[in-house]
Amino acid sequence: MEKKENNLLAREESIKNKERCHDLLLVSQKVRYVGMINNFGRTIAGQLRAGLVPLLNVEHAINEHFIEATRNQLRKAFDPVLGNTLYTLTVNQKVITLTIPIRLGGYYYVTLDNDIASQELIKLVDLLTEKINSYSN
């Protein structure tokens, strides 16, 4: 019976994570992808904006998530001196990547269109971090 309850809880958590990714995707048309990754970069949930072709294939996405998780984990060594990381922002020619720590571990991995104006980017990052911080996990 306990295994059945654990499976039900895991399923409910998975549905909740997918809903949160979808909710964050709807914040702006500039959001391309929202995913949740664990501390090792494994995807927990994710949602791509409808009609988009991903820039990365599956293997590249796995490696990218691993790199982002590892980079963020390494930065934690500096938290006592610099304070906790609120988010990291990487600007590439084709896409902007935003990673936001989750309180209980892992990260939201968000990609944004690169044609966004600076002021709009700041507002969008603030809105996304505020929304993510309002979630219980």
Secondary structure as a PSIPRED ss2 file (coil, helix, strand):
# PSIPRED VFORMAT (PSIPRED V4.0)

   1 M C   1.000  0.000  0.000
   2 E H   0.000  1.000  0.000
   3 K H   0.000  1.000  0.000
   4 K H   0.000  1.000  0.000
   5 E H   0.000  1.000  0.000
   6 N H   0.000  1.000  0.000
   7 N H   0.000  1.000  0.000
   8 L H   0.000  1.000  0.000
   9 L H   0.000  1.000  0.000
  10 A H   0.000  1.000  0.000
  11 R H   0.000  1.000  0.000
  12 E H   0.000  1.000  0.000
  13 E H   0.000  1.000  0.000
  14 S H   0.000  1.000  0.000
  15 I H   0.000  1.000  0.000
  16 K H   0.000  1.000  0.000
  17 N H   0.000  1.000  0.000
  18 K H   0.000  1.000  0.000
  19 E H   0.000  1.000  0.000
  20 R H   0.000  1.000  0.000
  21 C H   0.000  1.000  0.000
  22 H H   0.000  1.000  0.000
  23 D H   0.000  1.000  0.000
  24 L H   0.000  1.000  0.000
  25 L H   0.000  1.000  0.000
  26 L C   1.000  0.000  0.000
  27 V C   1.000  0.000  0.000
  28 S C   1.000  0.000  0.000
  29 Q C   1.000  0.000  0.000
  30 K C   1.000  0.000  0.000
  31 V E   0.000  0.000  1.000
  32 R E   0.000  0.000  1.000
  33 Y E   0.000  0.000  1.000
  34 V E   0.000  0.000  1.000
  35 G E   0.000  0.000  1.000
  36 M E   0.000  0.000  1.000
  37 I E   0.000  0.000  1.000
  38 N C   1.000  0.000  0.000
  39 N C   1.000  0.000  0.000
  40 F C   1.000  0.000  0.000
  41 G C   1.000  0.000  0.000
  42 R C   1.000  0.000  0.000
  43 T E   0.000  0.000  1.000
  44 I E   0.000  0.000  1.000
  45 A E   0.000  0.000  1.000
  46 G E   0.000  0.000  1.000
  47 Q E   0.000  0.000  1.000
  48 L E   0.000  0.000  1.000
  49 R C   1.000  0.000  0.000
  50 A C   1.000  0.000  0.000
  51 G C   1.000  0.000  0.000
  52 L C   1.000  0.000  0.000
  53 V C   1.000  0.000  0.000
  54 P C   1.000  0.000  0.000
  55 L C   1.000  0.000  0.000
  56 L C   1.000  0.000  0.000
  57 N C   1.000  0.000  0.000
  58 V H   0.000  1.000  0.000
  59 E H   0.000  1.000  0.000
  60 H H   0.000  1.000  0.000
  61 A H   0.000  1.000  0.000
  62 I H   0.000  1.000  0.000
  63 N H   0.000  1.000  0.000
  64 E H   0.000  1.000  0.000
  65 H H   0.000  1.000  0.000
  66 F H   0.000  1.000  0.000
  67 I H   0.000  1.000  0.000
  68 E H   0.000  1.000  0.000
  69 A H   0.000  1.000  0.000
  70 T H   0.000  1.000  0.000
  71 R H   0.000  1.000  0.000
  72 N H   0.000  1.000  0.000
  73 Q H   0.000  1.000  0.000
  74 L H   0.000  1.000  0.000
  75 R H   0.000  1.000  0.000
  76 K H   0.000  1.000  0.000
  77 A H   0.000  1.000  0.000
  78 F H   0.000  1.000  0.000
  79 D H   0.000  1.000  0.000
  80 P H   0.000  1.000  0.000
  81 V H   0.000  1.000  0.000
  82 L H   0.000  1.000  0.000
  83 G C   1.000  0.000  0.000
  84 N C   1.000  0.000  0.000
  85 T C   1.000  0.000  0.000
  86 L C   1.000  0.000  0.000
  87 Y C   1.000  0.000  0.000
  88 T E   0.000  0.000  1.000
  89 L E   0.000  0.000  1.000
  90 T E   0.000  0.000  1.000
  91 V E   0.000  0.000  1.000
  92 N C   1.000  0.000  0.000
  93 Q C   1.000  0.000  0.000
  94 K C   1.000  0.000  0.000
  95 V E   0.000  0.000  1.000
  96 I E   0.000  0.000  1.000
  97 T E   0.000  0.000  1.000
  98 L E   0.000  0.000  1.000
  99 T E   0.000  0.000  1.000
 100 I E   0.000  0.000  1.000
 101 P E   0.000  0.000  1.000
 102 I C   1.000  0.000  0.000
 103 R C   1.000  0.000  0.000
 104 L C   1.000  0.000  0.000
 105 G C   1.000  0.000  0.000
 106 G C   1.000  0.000  0.000
 107 Y E   0.000  0.000  1.000
 108 Y E   0.000  0.000  1.000
 109 Y E   0.000  0.000  1.000
 110 V E   0.000  0.000  1.000
 111 T E   0.000  0.000  1.000
 112 L E   0.000  0.000  1.000
 113 D E   0.000  0.000  1.000
 114 N C   1.000  0.000  0.000
 115 D C   1.000  0.000  0.000
 116 I C   1.000  0.000  0.000
 117 A C   1.000  0.000  0.000
 118 S H   0.000  1.000  0.000
 119 Q H   0.000  1.000  0.000
 120 E H   0.000  1.000  0.000
 121 L H   0.000  1.000  0.000
 122 I H   0.000  1.000  0.000
 123 K H   0.000  1.000  0.000
 124 L H   0.000  1.000  0.000
 125 V H   0.000  1.000  0.000
 126 D H   0.000  1.000  0.000
 127 L H   0.000  1.000  0.000
 128 L H   0.000  1.000  0.000
 129 T H   0.000  1.000  0.000
 130 E H   0.000  1.000  0.000
 131 K H   0.000  1.000  0.000
 132 I H   0.000  1.000  0.000
 133 N H   0.000  1.000  0.000
 134 S H   0.000  1.000  0.000
 135 Y C   1.000  0.000  0.000
 136 S C   1.000  0.000  0.000
 137 N C   1.000  0.000  0.000
